[in-house]
Structure formats: structure tokens, C-alpha cells
Amino acid sequence: MAENNELLVFTDDLIDQLHDNAKNEVEYWDIRAGVSKGNTIEFSDEKSKQITSYLLTGCSIRTFIDGGWGFRVLKSVSKENLLKEFTKTVKLAKLSSSLCKFKYHIKEGNALAQNFKVNSKKKLADVDLSEKIELVKDHESIASNYSKLIKNTRTIYLDSHVDLIFLNAFGTKIKQELEILRLFSSVYAQNKGIIQNGTNSVGGVGGFEVMNTEKALSLSKKSSEQAIKLLNAKSPIGGSFRVILDSKLTGTFIHEALGHACEADLVLNKESILTGKIGKKIAMEDVSVVDDPRFGQGEKFDLPYELFGCYFIDEEGTPAQKTVIIRNGILRSFIHSLETASRMNVDPNGHGRANSNSSKPQVRMGFTYLEPKDWNLDEMIEDTKKGILCEDFQYGYTDPTTGNFQFKCRISTRIENGERKENLRDVSFGGMTLDVLNKISAIGNESTFNYSDGICGKGGQGIRVCDGGPYIRIDDLTVGGLN
């Protein structure tokens, strides 16, 4: 692995000095440093809005003493500055410790020494900026020319190449080289005063091959098809229905309504409906939920890259690992950072994440999904007398403190006596998380399983994530619409 020149300052001699300076001063410390370079290309209505290239160096130092944290972000990454700022960060931890009421200690971890490099098939450095611009222009052209009813298009391409190093008090030293890409397409169609939108994205950890997959190549066409199809859809009548969710909405429910309530920092703050429920039944027996952000997930979907929400280690040096959240309806585990695991006296499970080296780690999800069972979609529909098939997520709201959630899906289909009827638009549904988990009457098989990727916001940080699952059917779900 070729090491970035900015990171050559982290020699064994410097690391030894950091360990010596920490002796008898702090219980725990870590340093994250990295150099990232990349591009953002945005077009709207086939016209360029912005083309940006960047090169950023970031570094932070974190120290811990008896319940108190110190945290500093460095502008200069040099040996002298690192040692000076380390001393200042220790003082911050001492001050924090003196002021905090709740005392705890960080669980001792194993020392890890490893270099990791993502297997990019077509490296970003080998792709000229002009080729990336042409990619965006092609998607804009496809969307704009799909129909005369298309009134607005927007396409955004983002990429980054990142060199990272992580050090901590346990003796860990991990170097990483990653490439991350994302393409976003949004299309608006209008007819007879009705305006509808189709939005899709694709992202991954890997090289430019992410943009050459079938999913990426058809992105703008899919958004255009959605927008046009919705123009002729009807708005539903509200009520209580049997509702079938596609894999994207299943993933949204699992991530938003359940997953955030499983974040241990919210549990400790008594802001989660799951506080005190480990080992208790909270869902139907067939329900099993995991978070597994380990690399290698892309192979399950025949992709030549890693999933957008996956990672090698979290921002606290804990390896990504499969965490069973619910098994057969029983709540088995929360997702943890180093701090929450120490406070709850369990092992950290690799969910201390930050969106940059200048941000503090928080408890965050990676790839969260509901495990499949044995129903196929046709069976679910045939077994539904009065219901709605809901597909694709638009936006939503969830409150992990109460479990109340409300989601709006992009397009739906009315079901009557086991048959599909007319298309519907502007369908929303909601309920209480634990109530809905116990109303799931059918869980789809492997053939209905899929995932989606996106950016999840929390505490002012946006983190790349994936969620997913099979199609599921929920009984007596409250549905609403515009009319």
C-alpha cells in the first residue's frame, strides 16, 4: 500500500512518544488522520450547476479519563504539533472528568495491526474528470429526453479517494485506502397541473466500476419512468389495510423505526422505546434483524464493489462485525460505540462512526436488514383480500422515544381479492414500532430480498448506510393519502 506523504509523520518513534506521554495521564486515547481527494459534479436540466475538486487533510485526537472526554481537531499534521495538541487534549479530558457526574472506564481492547486496501477494479486516478462529466451529461440527456412531460432533471456525481490511519492506546495501528462513489438522479414530470417526482441513487465502496453496473447505467431512466407513471396514479382513501412493503420500505422501517431505537446512546439517555428490553420478546417469532457492515456483502448481490454502508473498521478501530439485534422476535443486542459498550459492560460491536476525521464518533448503523423467510410476493398478494402494495420510500418521520413513525412511499397498487388493481400515489402509512413488529403476517423469501443505500443524519453528521430486507406484509396498518 502506497502511503500518502501527509501520513508519513506517524512513525514508530512518534507513536512510542504518544504512548509515553499518555502513561499515568489518560486511560484511553486515539488518533484519526486522513487525506481525501475527490470530485462533485452537479447538473440540472442538462446544464452544469457546479464542478468541484478538493484535497483535504484531517486529523483529530481524543483522550479519556474517568468518564470525561477531550477532543481536538488539528489544522497541521506535524510531529511537533501532534505532541503539543496531544497534551492539550489530555487537559481537556481532565477538565471534562472533573465536571462529569457519571464515572465509568473504557473496556480494554486488543491491539490490531493491519493494512487494508479496497479492491478497485477501475481506480479513480485512472479516470479523467472529463469522463465523469460525460457520465453526468449522459444521464441528464436520458432523463430530459425520456418524455415531453419531463420538466426538471437533476444529476449529482460524487467520488472520493481516502487514505486513513488509526492509532489508539491499546497499540492498534490500522491503515486504510478506500474509494467511495455515489450517483444521484431526480426527475420531475408534470401534466394537467399534477407534478410528480422519481428519485434514485446508487453508491458503493470501490472504483469507477460502480458507475458501469446495470443499476447505475439505468438510474436516470428509472427515475423518469417513476415520475411519468405517477402522473396517472390515483390518490387513496385512508383507512386500515393489509399492507405489503417492498424491500426498500422494509429496510426503511427496520432502519428508521427500529434501528435508531437500538442505538445504545439513545438507550442510555432513555430516549428509546427499547430501554430495558434486552432478552424480551418485542416482535413476531419470525422476525430476525441484524446489522452486518462487513465487506463482502456486495458479492451477495453480484456486485463488483462493496456496499455503500459497509466498512472495514469503525472510527474507533473496532472491526466491522455481524450484530444480531433481534433473533426470533427476541431483542438480543443494541449497537454500540466504545463508550456505550463500556457503560453497559458489553463488548463494542463496531458502530462508533463519524463522517470525517474532524468529527466525534457516534453510535450509528451500517447495513441493517430484516432476514428473509419463505413467502413469495404472489402468495402475499393472493392471500390479501383488501390491501395496498407499497413500493419505494420518499420521506418519513420517526421518534425512537415513543416509537411513533410516519412514512410516505413513492408508488402503490391497490389489492382487491388477491389481485392487483389501479396504481396509487401519495400513500402514507404509520403506526407504533413495537405494535407493527407484532403485526407482520408474512415475510418474503430470498428472491424478494434487496437493499438500498443512502445518507443517514444524526447529531449534525451524515453517514453512509445501507438497509434492506424482503417484502413483508403487515396487518391492520393505518394508511392515509391526500384525499
Residue, then its C-alpha position, 0 to 999 in steps of 0.5 A: m500500500a502506497e502511503n500518502n506523504e501527509l501520513l508519513v509523520f506517524t512513525d514508530d518513534l512518534i507513536d512510542q512518544l504518544h504512548d509515553n506521554a499518555k502513561n499515568e495521564v489518560e486511560y484511553w486515547d486515539i488518533r484519526a488522520g486522513v487525506s481525501k481527494g475527490n470530485t462533485i459534479e452537479f447538473s440540472d436540466e442538462k446544464s452544469k450547476q457546479i464542478t468541484s475538486y478538493l484535497l483535504t487533510g484531517c486529523s483529530i485526537r481524543t483522550f479519556i479519563d474517568g468518564g470525561w472526554g477531550f477532543r481536538v481537531l488539528k489544522s497541521v499534521s506535524k510531529e511537533n504539533l501532534l505532541k503539543e495538541f496531544t497534551k492539550t487534549v489530555k487537559l481537556a479530558k481532565l477538565s471534562s472528568s472533573l465536571c462529569k457526574f457519571k464515572y465509568h472506564i473504557k473496556e480494554g481492547n486488543a491491539l490490531a495491526q493491519n493494512f487494508k486496501v479496497n479492491s478497485k477494479k477501475k481506480l479513480a486516478d485512472v479516470d479523467l474528470s472529463e469522463k465523469i462529466e460525460l457520465v453526468k451529461d449522459h444521464e441528464s440527456i436520458a432523463s430530459n429526453y425520456s418524455k415531453l412531460i419531463k420538466n426538471t432533471r437533476t444529476i449529482y456525481l460524487d467520488s472520493h479517494v481516502d487514505l486513513i490511519f488509526l492509532n489508539a492506546f491499546g497499540t492498534k495501528i490500522k491503515q486504510e485506502l478506500e474509494i467511495l462513489r455515489l450517483f444521484s438522479s431526480v426527475y420531475a414530470q408534470n401534466k394537467g397541473i399534477i407534478q410528480n417526482g422519481t428519485n434514485s441513487v446508487g453508491g458503493v465502496g470501490g472504483f469507477e466500476v460502480m458507475n458501469t453496473e446495470k443499476a447505475l447505467s439505468l438510474s436516470k431512466k428509472s427515475s423518469e419512468q417513476a415520475i411519468k407513471l405517477l402522473n396517472a396514479k390515483s390518490p387513496i382513501g385512508g383507512s386500515f389495510r393489509v399492507i405489503l412493503d417492498s424491500k426498500l420500505t422494509g429496510t426503511f422501517i427496520h432502519e428508521a423505526l427500529g434501528h435508531a431505537c437500538e442505538a445504545d446512546l439513545v438507550l442510555n439517555k432513555e430516549s428509546i422505546l427499547t430501554g430495558k428490553i434486552g432478552k424480551k420478546i418485542a416482535m413476531e417469532d419470525v422476525s430476525v434483524v441484524d446489522d452486518p457492515r462487513f465487506g463482502q456483502g456486495e458479492k451477495f448481490d453480484l456486485p463488483y464493489e462493496l456496499f455503500g454502508c459497509y466498512f472495514i473498521d469503525e472510527e474507533g478501530t473496532p472491526a466491522q462485525k455481524t450484530v444480531i439485534i433481534r433473533n426470533g422476535i427476541l431483542r438480543s443486542f443494541i449497537h454500540s460505540l466504545e463508550t456505550a459498550s463500556r457503560m453497559n459492560v458489553d463488548p463494542n460491536g463496531h458502530g462508533r462512526a463519524n463522517s470525517n476525521s474532524s468529527k466525534p464518533q457516534v453510535r450509528m448503523g451500517f447495513t441493517y436488514l430484516e432476514p428473509k423467510d419463505w413467502n413469495l410476493d404472489e402468495m402475499i398478494e393472493d392471500t390479501k383480500k383488501g390491501i395496498l402494495c407499497e413500493d419505494f420510500q420518499y420521506g418519513y418521520t420517526d421518534p425512537t422515544t415513543g416509537n411513533f413513525q410516519f412514512k410516505c412511499r413513492i408508488s402503490t397498487r391497490i389489492e382487491n381479492g388477491e389481485r392487483k388493481e389501479n396504481l396509487r400515489d401519495v400513500s402514507f402509512g404509520g403506526m407504533t414500532l413495537d405494535v407493527l413488529n407484532k403485526i407482520s403476517a408474512i415475510g418474503n423469501e430470498s428472491t424478494f430480498n434487496y437493499s438500498d443505500g443512502i445518507c443517514g443524519k444524526g447529531g449534525q453528521g451524515i453517514r453512509v448506510c445501507d438497509g434492506g430486507p424482503y417484502i413483508r406484509i403487515d396487518d391492520l396498518t393505518v394508511g392515509g393519502l391526500n384525499 
